Amino acid sequence: MTIVVSTAAATEPLTIAEALSYCRIDSINAPDESLVAVLIASARAAAEQELRRYLVTQTLDAYFDEFPRAKNERLNELVTRYEIILPPLQSVTSITYVDTDGASQTLATDQYTTDSKSQPARISPAYGVSWPSTRTQNNAVIVRFVGGYGAASAVPQCIKNWMLLRIKTLYDNREQIVVGTNGLVQIPPAFVDSLLDPERVTSRICG
């Protein structure tokens, strides 16, 4: 599975003013604002990677080579598996696929159900329905979905705290190695990363 951003989030989870305040930057100037904006985007991307989920509302496309299939051990044959597994999502916009004749098709919404409560989310065929056959080719199936908690205000504070700590560290230390008379005092990474634990997606996300 490959996920590509179709429509990016309109805002970041943190404002520049919030990050400047946390970094204790008293004098606001253009260079610092530009740098902090870059650090916010970097921290948000790192948080999304760690959590395996998206933060602020955005539209994404998940690409699969086919609808998911699994081996039936008893019959020793391939049968349709019910679930497409995706990161936590708000809704599914569409499911399109290339049929065996090479034509692009859109799966009707009554042909599948979406479980957005589970983490990761699950998309299954409706009762009595099987996934359609697709042409054997790369990216034959595209699931467009809306991910994210919602607006920036909906992003949990524990994630924002993690981002602020990362931003402050990167702002204060512009080099990979910092040499000082008293050495480098570091907050244990395990503690910092534990701030994300309440929002982690622990199950495997795959096609």
C-alpha positions in Angstrom: 0.0 0.0 0.0 1.1 3.5 -0.9 -0.6 6.6 0.5 -0.4 9.9 -1.3 -1.8 13.3 -0.1 -4.5 14.5 -2.5 -5.5 17.6 -0.7 -3.2 18.8 2.0 -4.3 20.0 5.4 -5.2 23.7 5.4 -3.4 24.4 8.7 -0.7 22.8 10.9 -1.6 21.5 14.4 0.3 24.3 16.0 0.5 28.0 15.1 3.7 29.9 14.8 2.7 32.0 17.8 2.3 28.9 20.0 5.7 27.5 18.9 7.4 30.9 19.4 6.0 31.2 22.9 7.1 27.7 23.8 10.6 28.4 22.5 10.6 31.6 24.6 11.4 33.8 21.6 10.6 37.3 22.8 11.4 39.3 19.7 9.3 38.2 16.7 11.2 38.6 13.4 10.8 37.2 10.0 13.8 34.8 10.0 12.6 33.1 13.2 9.0 32.9 12.0 10.2 31.2 8.8 12.4 28.7 10.7 9.7 27.9 13.2 7.2 27.3 10.4 9.6 24.7 8.9 10.1 23.1 12.3 6.4 22.8 12.9 5.9 21.0 9.6 8.8 18.7 10.4 7.5 17.9 13.8 4.0 17.2 12.5 5.4 14.9 9.8 7.5 13.0 12.5 4.4 12.7 14.7 2.3 11.3 11.9 5.1 8.8 11.1 5.4 7.7 14.8 1.6 7.5 15.2 0.8 6.0 11.8 -2.1 8.4 11.5 -2.8 11.9 10.1 -3.4 14.9 12.4 -5.4 17.7 10.7 -8.1 17.0 8.2 -6.8 16.1 4.7 -7.7 14.0 1.7 -5.5 11.0 0.9 -5.3 8.3 -1.8 -4.3 4.8 -0.8 -3.1 2.7 -3.7 -3.3 -1.2 -3.9 -2.4 -3.6 -6.7 -5.6 -5.5 -6.1 -8.4 -5.9 -3.5 -7.0 -7.7 -0.5 -7.0 -11.5 -0.8 -5.8 -14.2 1.7 -5.2 -17.9 1.5 -7.8 -20.3 2.8 -5.6 -22.8 4.6 -8.3 -25.5 4.7 -9.1 -25.3 0.9 -5.5 -24.3 0.0 -6.9 -21.6 -2.4 -7.2 -17.9 -2.6 -10.5 -16.4 -1.3 -11.6 -12.8 -0.9 -10.6 -11.4 2.5 -13.0 -8.9 3.9 -10.9 -6.1 5.2 -9.0 -3.2 3.6 -6.9 -1.8 6.4 -6.1 1.9 6.5 -4.9 4.5 9.0 -7.6 6.0 11.3 -10.0 8.0 9.1 -13.0 10.2 9.1 -14.7 8.9 6.0 -14.2 7.1 2.7 -14.7 9.4 -0.3 -14.6 6.8 -3.1 -13.1 3.4 -4.1 -12.1 3.2 -7.7 -10.6 0.2 -9.5 -9.5 -1.0 -13.0 -11.7 -3.9 -14.0 -10.5 -6.9 -16.0 -11.2 -5.2 -19.3 -9.0 -2.3 -18.3 -11.9 0.2 -17.7 -11.9 2.4 -14.6 -14.9 1.7 -12.3 -16.2 3.4 -9.1 -17.5 1.0 -6.5 -21.0 1.9 -5.3 -21.1 3.0 -1.7 -23.7 0.3 -0.9 -21.1 -2.3 -1.9 -18.9 -1.8 1.1 -19.0 -0.7 4.8 -16.5 1.5 6.7 -15.5 0.9 10.3 -13.9 4.3 11.2 -14.1 3.5 15.0 -11.4 0.8 14.8 -7.8 1.8 14.8 -6.6 1.2 12.2 -9.8 1.6 10.2 -11.4 -1.2 8.2 -13.3 -1.3 5.0 -15.3 -4.5 4.2 -17.6 -5.6 1.5 -21.3 -5.3 2.4 -23.1 -8.4 3.5 -23.3 -10.9 0.7 -20.9 -8.9 -1.5 -17.4 -9.8 -2.7 -14.7 -7.5 -3.9 -14.7 -7.2 -7.7 -11.9 -8.7 -9.8 -9.3 -6.3 -11.1 -6.8 -6.2 -13.9 -3.4 -7.4 -12.9 -1.5 -4.1 -12.8 0.2 -1.7 -10.4 -2.2 0.5 -8.4 -5.3 -1.1 -9.8 -7.3 0.0 -6.7 -7.5 3.5 -5.2 -9.2 4.3 -2.0 -9.7 8.0 -1.5 -10.4 8.9 2.2 -10.4 11.8 4.6 -7.9 11.4 7.5 -7.1 13.5 10.6 -8.7 14.3 13.9 -10.4 17.4 12.4 -9.3 21.0 12.8 -6.1 21.8 14.6 -8.1 22.4 17.8 -9.1 18.7 17.7 -5.6 17.3 17.8 -4.9 15.9 21.3 -2.7 18.0 23.5 -0.3 15.2 24.2 0.6 15.2 20.5 1.1 19.0 20.5 3.3 18.7 23.6 5.5 16.2 21.8 5.7 18.4 18.8 6.6 21.5 21.0 9.4 19.5 22.7 10.8 18.5 19.3 10.5 22.0 17.9 12.3 23.5 20.9 15.1 21.0 20.7 15.6 21.6 17.0 15.4 25.4 17.5 18.0 25.5 20.3 20.4 23.0 18.7 21.1 23.8 15.0 23.9 21.2 14.8 24.0 17.5 15.1 26.5 17.6 18.0 26.5 20.2 20.7 29.6 20.6 22.8 29.4 22.4 26.2 31.4 22.7 29.4 28.8 20.8 31.3 28.1 18.3 28.6 24.7 17.7 27.0 21.7 17.2 29.3 19.0 15.3 27.5 15.4 14.4 28.4 15.2 10.7 28.1 13.8 9.9 24.6 11.6 7.2 26.0 9.8 9.8 28.2 9.3 12.2 25.3 8.0 9.5 22.9 5.7 8.2 25.6 3.7 11.4 25.2 2.4 9.9 22.0 1.3 6.6 23.5 -2.4 7.4 24.0 -2.8 8.1 20.3 -0.6 5.4 18.8 -2.0 3.0 16.2 -0.6 -0.3 17.4 -2.1 -2.7 14.8 -0.4 -3.4 11.5 -1.5 -1.2 8.7 -1.3 -2.9 5.3 -3.3 -3.9 2.3 
